[in-house]
Amino acid sequence: MAVAALYWAARPPGGDSEAGSRQHPFAADFSLPDLAGHTLTLSSYHGKVVLLDFWASWCDPCRAEIPRFVELQNKYRNQGLQIIGVSMDDGPEPVREFYQRFRMNYPVVMGNAKTGELYGGVLGLPIAFLIGRDGRVYSRHIGATSTSVFEDDIVKLLRTGTDSSRPCPGSTG
């Protein structure tokens, strides 16, 4: 299992396969409540590059990544990046406090075991998925990950434009 985790974490966006649908499955859609009680639906962000971050307020590596995600959201928002946090906390109270204290500038929804299962099971935190403008998952990062790794992936995915018929980053066709 550790080898599989390292493989997924080290993979560049786009991978090295010619089979985009197998290498890059569509991100599982969900509708979850945000911290204000409104429903957020992932598919409503189609056409944007989405960094989907599974985290929790009690998770130290997650706490270290959040300020960097705030910076990335500020830097790339106007180019089409949307970060979405999926809190795996038991309830929204500590998440609301955390959200305000860390001045989070992107939506956070309250996840659950079912949401985690849609993404292959969230057995540890943090875990982040980068979803291209075409709605496909291009990379998964397990554990604390360098900001430069996220930024490299984001820039590559932002360059693909909004035309989902264009080749994906790293693809051969």
N, C-alpha and C positions, 0 to 999 in steps of 0.2 A: 504494500500500500504506500509506503514511503517513496518508493521508486516512481509510482504513478503520480504522486503529489509533486515530486520534483520535476517530472516530465511536463505536467500541466503548467507549473509555475515558470518554467524556463522557456516555454514555447513562445516564439514571436507571434504577433498578430498575423493571421493569414496562414500560418503553418507552412507546410511544404507539400501538401497534397493537391491533386487536381480535382478532387471531389469535394466541392464547397459545401454541399448539403450534408455530407457525412462529417467532414472536418469542422464545419461551422453550422451547427444546428441553430434553428430559430430559437430565440430566447422565449422561455415559457412565459406566457402572459399571466398577469394577476391583477386583481383589484383589492387594495388594502386601505385601511383608514390611515390618514396622516395624523399629525399631532393635534390638528384643529378639528378632527372628526370628519373631514371631507374624504371622499374616496379618490385615490390615485390609481390610475390604470396604466400599466407599463406600455401597452400598445399605443397610447396616446402620444408617446414620445418618438414614434416611428419617424425617421428622417433626421433624427439627432444621433450623435454618438453618446451613448449612455454608459457611465461607470456606475454599476450596481454594486453597492457595498453592504455586505452583511456584517453587522457589528453589534456591540452591546456597550452600555455605559460603564460597566464594571471591568471591561477588558482593557488591560494596559496597552497592548500593541494597537488596539483600535483607537484608544485615546491619543496615541502618538500620531496616528495617520490623519485624524480629523482636521487639524489645522492645515495640513498640506493639501487636503481635498478642498478646503475653503479657498486656498490660494489658486488651485487648479481651476475651480469653478469661476473665480474672478477673471483669471487669465484667458480662458477659452470659451466662456459663455457665449460671447458674440459670434464665435465661429461655429457654434452648434453643439457644444458639450453640455450635457445635463447629468449631473451626479444625483443619484437617488440613494439615500441611506435606508437600509432595511434593518431596523432595530430588532434584536432577538431578546430584548429584555422582557421580563414577565408582565410589565405594565408600563403605561405611558408616563407616569409621574417622574421617575428619575431621568427619563429621556427628555422630557420638556426642560427640566433644570439644566441638563447637560447641553441641550440645543442652545439655550440662551447664554450660558456661561462661555461656550466655545464660539458663539456668534456664527452658527452654521447658516450658510446662505443657499442651501439646497433642500429640497423636500426630504422628510424622513417619514417612513411608514412603519407601522407596527407589524412585524413579521410573525410567523408561527412555524411549527414543525412542517406543516403542509407546504408552505412557501419554500422552506429549505429543501424539501424533497423534490420540488419542481426543478431545482438546480443541482441535483445529484446528491443531496444530503449535505447539510452544513454541520460537520462534526467538530469543527474548531473555528475560532474567530481570530482575526478577521479573514474574510474571503471575499474577493471582489471579482466581478465579471465585466469585461469590456464588450459592449454590444455596438456593432456598426450601424450606420444609417439605414441599412437594409434589414435590421432586426435580428441579425445573426450574432452569435457569441463568437468572438475572435480570440479572447484569452481569458484565463482564469488565474488569479493570483491568490495563493494560500499563505496565510501568515503575513507578518509585517513585510512590506515591500517598499523598496526605494522609490522615492518620488520620481526619479529620472526614468525608471522602468515604466511607470504609469504614463509619464509625459511622452515618452517615445511612442508608446502604443496609441495614445490619444492623438498625437500629431499625425501618425500614419493613417488612422481611421478618419480623421477630419479631412485629409487630403483626398479621400475617395469620392467626395462630392455627394450629391443627393440622388444621383441616378443609380438605382440598385442593379442595373444591367451592366454597370462597369465592373471590371475585375476587382476583386477584393485585395487588400494588402497582402503581399506575399504569394498570391495565387499565380498559377501559370496560365490562366486563361480567363 
